[in-house]
Amino acid sequence: MNEVYWNINGAREVAEAILRLCPGWFPIVPHMNTAFMDGLVDDQVFLEGDLEILRRCDGIYLMPFWKESKGAKAEYRFALKNKIPVYRSLVELKED
């Protein structure tokens, strides 16, 4: 399996944990929305769509290695600018 697969699978596992731990929350997983579509369109198209979805969300959960992703860094900046709560751990998310 390659790094992309493990990244997508890790995001799926976090989404499963959120569903179990936070009744009433429903995770949107950008990793899975565009899974294995690299090269189909410019990455900016995916990012713009992702940010439009994020605009409608109640919060964003950052994966442990989010700082290594241009997209995640853009999501983080967007969340701060739009006053969308940012979560970095499942404990933090559950406590909210």
Backbone as CSV, one residue per row, in Angstrom:
resi,resn,N_x,N_y,N_z,CA_x,CA_y,CA_z,C_x,C_y,C_z
1,MET,0.841,-1.183,0.000,0.000,0.000,0.000,0.889,1.251,0.000
2,ASN,0.403,2.307,-0.636,1.207,3.523,-0.718,0.781,4.556,0.326
3,GLU,1.528,5.637,0.385,1.293,6.694,1.380,-0.093,7.319,1.233
4,VAL,-0.558,7.498,0.002,-1.879,8.088,-0.225,-2.954,7.202,0.398
5,TYR,-2.853,5.904,0.155,-3.823,4.964,0.734,-3.845,5.082,2.256
6,TRP,-2.682,5.081,2.884,-2.620,5.139,4.347,-3.140,6.459,4.877
7,ASN,-2.926,7.536,4.158,-3.438,8.843,4.551,-4.976,8.849,4.514
8,ILE,-5.535,8.337,3.434,-6.995,8.262,3.299,-7.573,7.344,4.368
9,ASN,-6.964,6.206,4.579,-7.457,5.261,5.568,-7.373,5.842,6.979
10,GLY,-6.305,6.569,7.276,-6.182,7.200,8.591,-7.297,8.208,8.830
11,ALA,-7.631,8.985,7.812,-8.722,9.956,7.928,-10.059,9.240,8.135
12,ARG,-10.244,8.130,7.450,-11.471,7.347,7.623,-11.581,6.832,9.053
13,GLU,-10.475,6.356,9.594,-10.483,5.847,10.971,-10.822,6.953,11.976
14,VAL,-10.311,8.150,11.758,-10.655,9.274,12.643,-12.144,9.590,12.510
15,ALA,-12.677,9.570,11.301,-14.106,9.825,11.102,-14.948,8.791,11.852
16,GLU,-14.523,7.536,11.816,-15.238,6.488,12.560,-15.209,6.774,14.057
17,ALA,-14.077,7.200,14.568,-13.953,7.522,15.989,-14.863,8.697,16.354
18,ILE,-14.920,9.704,15.504,-15.789,10.858,15.762,-17.248,10.420,15.805
19,LEU,-17.645,9.561,14.884,-19.028,9.074,14.881,-19.363,8.339,16.176
20,ARG,-18.410,7.560,16.689,-18.649,6.810,17.928,-18.621,7.719,19.152
21,LEU,-17.692,8.654,19.193,-17.468,9.460,20.398,-18.361,10.688,20.522
22,CYS,-18.852,11.194,19.416,-19.557,12.478,19.437,-20.937,12.348,18.791
23,PRO,-21.908,11.839,19.541,-23.265,11.734,18.980,-23.748,13.082,18.470
24,GLY,-24.365,13.070,17.305,-24.865,14.297,16.705,-23.889,14.958,15.752
25,TRP,-22.623,14.544,15.796,-21.628,15.075,14.865,-21.583,14.163,13.642
26,PHE,-21.351,14.747,12.487,-21.194,13.955,11.267,-19.970,14.450,10.510
27,PRO,-18.917,13.643,10.484,-17.680,14.084,9.821,-17.777,14.058,8.295
28,ILE,-17.216,15.074,7.702,-17.035,15.143,6.252,-15.542,14.901,6.031
29,VAL,-15.187,13.948,5.187,-13.794,13.546,5.030,-13.305,13.908,3.626
30,PRO,-12.638,15.073,3.480,-12.172,15.486,2.154,-11.275,14.440,1.495
31,HIS,-10.501,13.717,2.307,-9.621,12.674,1.771,-10.422,11.659,0.945
32,MET,-11.622,11.356,1.417,-12.427,10.335,0.750,-13.254,10.926,-0.395
33,ASN,-13.545,12.233,-0.320,-14.318,12.862,-1.398,-13.579,12.805,-2.723
34,THR,-12.247,12.863,-2.650,-11.441,12.900,-3.874,-10.418,11.760,-3.912
35,ALA,-10.720,10.682,-3.203,-9.782,9.566,-3.101,-9.337,9.066,-4.475
36,PHE,-8.039,9.016,-4.672,-7.399,8.465,-5.862,-7.761,9.203,-7.155
37,MET,-8.090,10.486,-7.024,-8.404,11.302,-8.202,-7.244,12.217,-8.585
38,ASP,-6.066,11.984,-8.054,-4.906,12.823,-8.366,-4.743,12.974,-9.870
39,GLY,-4.543,14.218,-10.303,-4.297,14.485,-11.718,-5.550,14.669,-12.552
40,LEU,-6.722,14.385,-11.994,-7.962,14.537,-12.761,-8.195,16.007,-13.121
41,VAL,-8.024,16.862,-12.138,-8.103,18.310,-12.322,-6.992,18.925,-11.481
42,ASP,-6.792,20.203,-11.627,-5.782,20.887,-10.828,-6.141,20.777,-9.342
43,ASP,-5.138,20.635,-8.491,-5.374,20.521,-7.045,-6.167,21.695,-6.495
44,GLN,-6.044,22.864,-7.104,-6.778,24.045,-6.651,-8.286,23.826,-6.733
45,VAL,-8.739,23.062,-7.708,-10.173,22.753,-7.840,-10.640,21.976,-6.616
46,PHE,-9.854,20.983,-6.211,-10.201,20.199,-5.024,-10.193,21.082,-3.783
47,LEU,-9.188,21.942,-3.649,-9.087,22.800,-2.475,-10.257,23.777,-2.403
48,GLU,-10.612,24.385,-3.511,-11.730,25.328,-3.504,-13.036,24.641,-3.106
49,GLY,-13.263,23.439,-3.614,-14.454,22.680,-3.226,-14.425,22.320,-1.755
50,ASP,-13.265,21.921,-1.280,-13.093,21.565,0.123,-13.370,22.765,1.032
51,LEU,-12.861,23.921,0.670,-13.073,25.113,1.490,-14.536,25.543,1.488
52,GLU,-15.229,25.323,0.387,-16.663,25.632,0.354,-17.425,24.711,1.306
53,ILE,-17.051,23.458,1.359,-17.665,22.535,2.327,-17.319,22.984,3.744
54,LEU,-16.054,23.303,3.990,-15.611,23.727,5.317,-16.371,24.967,5.776
55,ARG,-16.682,25.863,4.870,-17.423,27.083,5.198,-18.744,26.742,5.908
56,ARG,-19.296,25.587,5.610,-20.605,25.181,6.141,-20.497,24.278,7.376
57,CYS,-19.268,24.028,7.831,-19.043,23.098,8.946,-18.986,23.816,10.286
58,ASP,-19.234,23.054,11.338,-19.198,23.575,12.709,-17.814,23.475,13.329
59,GLY,-16.885,22.810,12.672,-15.538,22.672,13.194,-14.676,21.915,12.213
60,ILE,-13.364,21.916,12.495,-12.416,21.165,11.672,-11.490,20.393,12.602
61,TYR,-11.247,19.142,12.240,-10.320,18.290,12.983,-9.044,18.159,12.169
62,LEU,-7.917,18.483,12.774,-6.637,18.397,12.079,-5.944,17.085,12.414
63,MET,-5.566,16.355,11.390,-4.834,15.104,11.568,-3.445,15.416,12.141
64,PRO,-2.805,14.436,12.787,-1.517,14.697,13.441,-0.446,15.346,12.566
65,PHE,-0.366,14.998,11.308,0.694,15.525,10.445,0.157,16.588,9.484
66,TRP,-0.825,17.350,9.920,-1.483,18.316,9.050,-0.538,19.372,8.514
67,LYS,0.512,19.697,9.263,1.426,20.747,8.816,2.252,20.340,7.599
68,GLU,2.215,19.076,7.240,2.937,18.592,6.062,2.085,18.685,4.795
69,SER,0.850,19.140,4.929,-0.080,19.192,3.802,-0.420,20.637,3.448
70,LYS,-0.193,21.006,2.189,-0.570,22.357,1.743,-2.070,22.572,1.900
71,GLY,-2.840,21.547,1.574,-4.295,21.654,1.688,-4.741,21.834,3.126
72,ALA,-4.184,21.057,4.041,-4.560,21.168,5.452,-4.155,22.527,6.019
73,LYS,-3.004,23.030,5.594,-2.595,24.358,6.063,-3.563,25.431,5.547
74,ALA,-4.025,25.285,4.321,-5.012,26.227,3.772,-6.336,26.104,4.527
75,GLU,-6.733,24.885,4.854,-7.960,24.680,5.639,-7.838,25.336,7.010
76,TYR,-6.692,25.179,7.637,-6.454,25.763,8.956,-6.572,27.292,8.895
77,ARG,-5.895,27.902,7.940,-5.973,29.360,7.792,-7.413,29.814,7.537
78,PHE,-8.110,29.064,6.687,-9.500,29.375,6.363,-10.368,29.283,7.620
79,ALA,-10.164,28.234,8.416,-10.942,28.065,9.645,-10.701,29.228,10.600
80,LEU,-9.452,29.611,10.781,-9.149,30.743,11.672,-9.815,32.017,11.172
81,LYS,-9.668,32.288,9.875,-10.225,33.503,9.281,-11.748,33.551,9.430
82,ASN,-12.387,32.372,9.356,-13.844,32.303,9.395,-14.396,31.890,10.761
83,LYS,-13.515,31.903,11.769,-13.912,31.602,13.150,-14.572,30.234,13.289
84,ILE,-14.045,29.264,12.568,-14.502,27.880,12.656,-13.622,27.191,13.693
85,PRO,-14.217,26.562,14.717,-13.406,25.907,15.743,-12.457,24.860,15.145
86,VAL,-11.249,24.812,15.699,-10.214,23.891,15.242,-9.928,22.895,16.362
87,TYR,-9.966,21.607,16.038,-9.698,20.540,16.999,-8.464,19.762,16.556
88,ARG,-7.647,19.389,17.536,-6.414,18.660,17.227,-6.350,17.289,17.887
89,SER,-7.359,16.968,18.690,-7.385,15.643,19.319,-8.823,15.212,19.533
90,LEU,-9.038,13.914,19.611,-10.379,13.401,19.851,-10.857,13.764,21.250
91,VAL,-9.938,13.844,22.211,-10.308,14.242,23.574,-10.855,15.665,23.547
92,GLU,-10.146,16.554,22.875,-10.569,17.946,22.766,-11.937,18.049,22.088
93,LEU,-12.141,17.264,21.058,-13.393,17.265,20.314,-14.541,16.776,21.189
94,LYS,-14.312,15.691,21.918,-15.356,15.103,22.760,-15.761,16.044,23.890
95,GLU,-14.802,16.823,24.390,-15.074,17.721,25.508,-15.890,18.931,25.092
96,ASP,-15.961,19.214,23.792,-16.684,20.393,23.314,-18.168,20.108,23.214
